[in-house]
Amino acid sequence: MRLLQEKLSKYDLPQKAMAAGIYPYFRMIESDQDTEVQINGKKVLMFGSNAYLGLTNHPKVKQAAIEAIEKYGTGCAGSRFLNGTLDLHIQLEKRLAEFVGKEDAIIYSTGFQVNLGVVSCLTGREDYIIWDELDHASIIEGHRLSFSTKLKFKHNDMDSLEKQLQKCEPDKIKLIVIDGVFSMEGDIANLPGIVALAKKYNASIMVDEAHGIGVLGAQGRGTCNHFGVTDDVDLIMGTFSKSFASIGGFIASDKETINYLRHNSRSYIFSASNTPAATAAANAALDIMLSEPERIEKLWELTNYALKGFRDMGCEIGHTSTPIIPLFIRDNDLTFLIVKELFDAGIFVNPVVSPAVAPQDTLIRFSLMATHTKEQLDKALEAIRTIFKKYGLIE
Ligand SMILES: Cc1ncc(COP(=O)(O)O)c(C=O)c1O
């Protein structure tokens, strides 16, 4: 056996979980992504989706994608930089910049590529990237590729952030990169606090709005809009894989920053451009976000109902105040087991275990869509109550 195979053959965590009958990944969905999905011929309620506005099935979004394929074909056969720029991309970039309140924007093929290609290329060897310890993996990958000094601060802890800012020379660039809404824990970044510190230490801010757009702010414009700090935030990132019901991502900023990224961001330049269908779907989702504010209202009605339901039940849900609700289990195997038992009871939720979180912080990620019904939510709450009681997680 070659050395590489020998090393990798020792990795057997998935096999062990499969043997125990609790392996929770790659469950094969045989239907559309909706509040109810079909897996192995069985219908289950979907409480693990990121399509917060429930737009993946919206007739106008589907129609826009179909029409884009009819007109432009299935792919762009090249990068935005060379032969892959469509009028569709340019139109959506203009709309997105305006939507989040910035001068300009560029679209990447995934949100991951945005963070990878932006965080890695803005700052230089003598500069600093300062990040929250619970930032998304794509931000971490981005700064791993950067030559700057990286400083981590404790999650949403302003004292810790200030201590890191104090370590930086005043004349060096300092870029603070954070999630607006944290993807696993559902809590909102303390943006007013971060903005105040950024002003004090002359730092720049980039906010990942993957889970903020479509959820927070006027017409779903995100966390920066929610706190009224759009002008104090330098870069706003978004992804199409959540509320926009598609795939792709964008970064919005001032003209000079976008001009630099357009010509230097490697995951933008050296990767094929977003497909016509995906771009048109995101554009149609944006139309709906702007014209159907009742969806966001419904999402919040369900969110508040679920948050109260879980709190009343005695579940440990951390500091969330959004449609992402972490149900802390604090044990890897038990998390897998409960995900399986919930699945057997007709409820799909996602496990979050180490190394994504520390072993003592494992959780079940429960997330809502505007299209869920109260009855579906009640059914999920009841199933969770029964199973959590059985394992002594609640009384
Ligand atoms: C906070 C955050 N940023 C970025 C991404 C990456 O986005 P995409 O799925 O579009 O690659 C995700 C997706 O999981 C995310 O949760």
The ligand as an SDF file (V2000), in Angstrom:
LIG
                    3D

 16 16  0  0  0  0  0  0  0  0999 V2000
  -21.6480   32.1030    6.3400 C   0  0  0  0  0  0  0  0  0  0  0  0
  -21.4070   31.4250    5.0300 C   0  0  0  0  0  0  0  0  0  0  0  0
  -20.5770   31.9980    4.1440 N   0  0  0  0  0  0  0  0  0  0  0  0
  -20.3400   31.4310    2.9520 C   0  0  0  0  0  0  0  0  0  0  0  0
  -20.9290   30.2530    2.5840 C   0  0  0  0  0  0  0  0  0  0  0  0
  -20.6120   29.6310    1.2490 C   0  0  0  0  0  0  0  0  0  0  0  0
  -21.6420   29.8470    0.3800 O   0  0  0  0  0  0  0  0  0  0  0  0
  -21.9430   28.8750   -0.8750 P   0  0  0  0  0  0  0  0  0  0  0  0
  -22.7740   27.7570   -0.3670 O   0  0  0  0  0  0  0  0  0  0  0  0
  -22.6580   29.7560   -1.8130 O   0  0  0  0  0  0  0  0  0  0  0  0
  -20.6440   28.4090   -1.4080 O   0  0  0  0  0  0  0  0  0  0  0  0
  -21.8220   29.6380    3.4430 C   0  0  0  0  0  0  0  0  0  0  0  0
  -22.4850   28.3760    3.0550 C   0  0  0  0  0  0  0  0  0  0  0  0
  -22.5230   27.4190    3.7500 O   0  0  0  0  0  0  0  0  0  0  0  0
  -22.0610   30.2200    4.7080 C   0  0  0  0  0  0  0  0  0  0  0  0
  -22.8850   29.6470    5.5920 O   0  0  0  0  0  0  0  0  0  0  0  0
  1  2  1  0
  2  3  1  0
  2 15  2  0
  3  4  2  0
  4  5  1  0
  5  6  1  0
  5 12  2  0
  6  7  1  0
  7  8  1  0
  8  9  2  0
  8 10  1  0
  8 11  1  0
 12 13  1  0
 12 15  1  0
 13 14  2  0
 15 16  1  0
M  END
$$$$
